[in-house]
Amino acid sequence: MNSDNQFSPAYKWYALFVLYLGYVVNFVDRQILSILLESIRQDLQFNDLQLGLLGGLAFAIFYATLGIPIAMLADRKNRVKILSAAMVVWSIMTAVCGLANNFITLLLARIGVGVGEAGASPPSHSLISDYFPSSTRATALSIYSLGIPVGSFIGTTVGGWGADELGWRNTFFLVGIPGVLVALLVLLTLREPPRGMSDREQQSPMQANTDNAQETSAPSWKTVSNFLWSKKSFRHLSIGAGLHAFVSYGATNWNPSFLQRVFNMSATETGYWLGLVFFIGAIGTFLGGFLGDKLSDRTGDKRWYFWIPAISLILMVPLQLGAYLAPTAMLAIYILFPISIFSGMYLGPSFAMTQGLVTLRMRAVAAAILLFVLNIIGMGLGPTLVGWLSDLLMPYSGEESIRYALSISVALNGWSAIHFLLGAKYLRQDLEDTERQNLERDRVSA
């Protein structure tokens, strides 16, 4: 596209909806495993460490590490094509999970899902940042992030019903194939925006011409990572997000098993209630970015993007302990509703500030670097170590070991909140430094 006016406001919101829909499919295919874990355990006789590896490291290592080279490609090539191809890969590999007959074959299939899903968020974040200016970017990224609770809701609800009615293998087939259709929608209806389009609308002609001239070159991942890591605010943001993700992914992976083992709930009943919990969580996912935009705009203080996650994390700790130590299933479920709202409030602010701390040609790689830290600590270690801890505790507490393993993991949310509070101290200066570097670049280029 050669001119920005080819993208009407209505089209930009349509594009955001399509990207959101792709993220819904992403989390349906990612979340489906957790509700099927007990069926898989009984059929293939896996222990909790093996189940944790399937939902953790097996997926996260490839998902996180491949995200960086794919993001580098997205900063140079057509992001729409990269995203649609990635969707086809992860959708097909989800269906292939239904063909597994032992730990190794299911492990390899899950690795395939991780390889495909590595191409989801970095191109999407970069596209959204070009469609929407900084004043509404956190809100747009929060809307995109609604794919997490909505996709988890669909995956958990459909998966619970499928586990009881269709069997775990057919359930993988059921949720895997529709993603190919969404991939076609992305490929055929989304248009690639000019790099920095939303920023250029707010720039002087000289700045816009400078960015146009630089569109053909993008910095290496090492340059971007060094640039980001020089920002103290980003260091604390990435560590804080990773620690919270450890707790969040551990809970997401093991909450179904917690309810089924401790309270003898069926897969269908578990899927129904946890699906509602995820759906309600969409409120927090949207509110995090929306409140960040509104409060920072009203007060002129960007630190709200860090304070909102910190506040939500502090409130979560006693609630999570109450849920996992609850004497009845329904009390645990009721407490999980507010937890799900607080849990997603860090997403929009974290993604928006990562985009705000870099220049426009760094955006996809910057998103991938944050996701790398977040997913290696969170998605990789959370489910795996909770499963390992459950195995250690099982000789002493039987099937209730998962209850205590999850309770122990909750402490990391308090640690996470500390990093967000520390990061807020450095945010203003880091944003000013980035702006000054951009102005210096424009002056030299001119």
Summary of the structure (lengths in Angstrom):
residues: 446
radius of gyration: 21.2
end to end distance: 24.4
largest distance: 70.0
contacts: 1779
relative contact order: 0.16
helix: 85%
strand: 0%
